[in-house]
Amino acid sequence: MKRLLATLQTGRLTKRLDDLLALPASSPGIPLLRPERLSDEVRAALVALCPSGAFAEDGGEFRLDLAACVACGRCLRRHPDAIGEWRTLDVAVTRRDDLVQRVDLARGTLIEPSDPPPSRPELRLPTLGCRAVSAGNGGLDDSEIALAGNPYHDMSRFGFTLVASPRHADALLVTGPVSENMLPPLERTYHAMAAPKAVVAVGNEAIAGELFAGSPCVRGGVDRVLDVDVYVPGSPARPASILFGLLLLVGRVRQTLVGGQPRSQRPAPPRP
């Protein structure tokens, strides 16, 4: 409490973006597959261990879907030789495939995707009005969007504000899988926005359904019904990750994750 009061008195509550994107020491980082350590036994153990089904093996590929990962840290603790760790929150991407790590089991290497698409030029705006819509989630991601506007994160200093009407919005922040009941309101909200407009899927539920995946009451991820410009993974998505996703949307930062791997840690392509 004394430290908080001292911070408030000196006006240093708001953090720099780099500080916000640094993962707290108490939180597990993003798992990173190490292809050379993925034996048959380890792969089977990872599939059985993961509570959210983030690991899967099919058609000669072993995959880790970060949009299904709930950051429980079990795989990091049980198989540290086969799973590395990346400790940052700049995880938003413009392409769904960039949240999936794929290993070619025959070659024993990560499958390298093409470069991600750039942000849309018409969305490179100095300010951005955001309308949040809960399309049927558990409420956690909505709280994280609200926290992005608190004095600690202060999204308004980047030119991002939450607006009450879709007619004043440039971006639609959608949380939760799209339930059948919320599909008509979501579509009406989207169509009420003036062009150019963008859609940001906030949290794993909005990207892939998470616990609600496969339910007859939901359509699935937001991209099943609307074109999504930015995906912000997390269970829930962190406020700093949401900020990074909005900065990515307007072209002020470069996407870090490509093929589920940080650019700095992606292996060099093999020589011809």
Secondary structure, 3 states (H helix, E strand, C coil): CHHHHHHHHHCCCCCCHHHHHECCCCCCCEEEECHHHCCHHHHHHHHHHCCCCCEEEECCEEEEECCCCCCCCHHHHHCCCCEEEECECCCCECCHHHHEEEEECCCCEECCCCCCCCCCHHHCCCCEEEEEEECCCCCHHHHHHHHCCCCCCCHHHHCEEECCCHHHCCEEEEECCEECCCHHHHHHHHHHCCCCCEEEEECHHHHHCHHHCCCCCEEECHHHCCCCCEEECCCCCCHHHHHHHHHHHCCCCCCCEECCEEHHHCCCCCCC
